[in-house]
Amino acid sequence: MQPSPVRDALSDEDSSVRAAAVHSISLRNDPALKKELEPLLQDDNEPVRLRAAAGYLRLSAIEAGARVKKRATPPPPPGAQERKK
């Protein structure tokens, strides 16, 4: 979970503060924080919405990369093909 000051900043009256909070969350590299950005996808301020969308996509890509990495089979050790013959 984000520290309280950043979470509070997501609902700040000043759109530049909200945008900065979105940016901070996006750089945390924690896909679990996507849910913090969802309400800001509907923000009244376009730059905040765009940052929230970019951050959401970034965290989604990190999440997807982790899933792929987890499923990937490790390459065979060097010379494994030669030993099978």
N, C-alpha and C positions, 0 to 999 in steps of 0.2 A: 504494500500500500504506500501511496505517496505521503510524505510528511504533510501535516495539516496546512502550513502556509501555502504550499503549492496547490493543494486541493481548494483552499479558500480563494486563491487567485483565479481559479477557473470560473468563478462566478462573480468576479470583480466588476464593478460598474464601468471601469475603463477598458475598452477593447484591446488596447496595447498590452495591458497586464494579462488579460485572458490569453492573448496570442503568445506572450512569453511563457505563460504556464503550460500551454499546449506544447510549445517547442521543448520545454524542459522535460515533460513527460515522454515525448517522442524520443529523446536522446537517452532515456533510461534503458533502452533495449530489453524491456520487459513486456512481452505480449499480453500479460494479464492486465496491463494498464489500458488496453484498448477500450474497456468499458468506461473509463474516466473521460475518454474523448467523444464517445457517442453523442451526448447531449449537445456538444459544441458543433456537431455537424449541422445543427439547425439554428445556430447563432444568428442574430440579426446582422452582424457585421461580416461582410464577405471575406476579408483577410483572415478572420478567426476561423470561419468555416473552411477555407482553403487549407490553412495550417492544420486544422483538425483532420481533414481528409488525408492530407499528406502523411501526417503522423500515424493515422489509423492504417494506411497502406504500408508504411514502413514497418510498423509492429506486426502486421499480418505477414509480411514477407519474412521477417525474422522467425515468426512462429512456423511458417511453412518450411523454411530452411532447416529448422530444428527437427521437424518431422521427417524430412527427406534424409537428413543425416542419420537419424535413428534407424531408419529402414535400410539404409545402404549396406550392402555386403562388403566386407573388407576385401581388398584385392588379394589374390593368392600370393604367397610368399615367393620371392625370387627363385626361379628354378623349379617351381612346382610342376609346370607343364612337362619339363624334361624328365622328371622322376616318374610320371605316369606311364611313359612309353615303355 
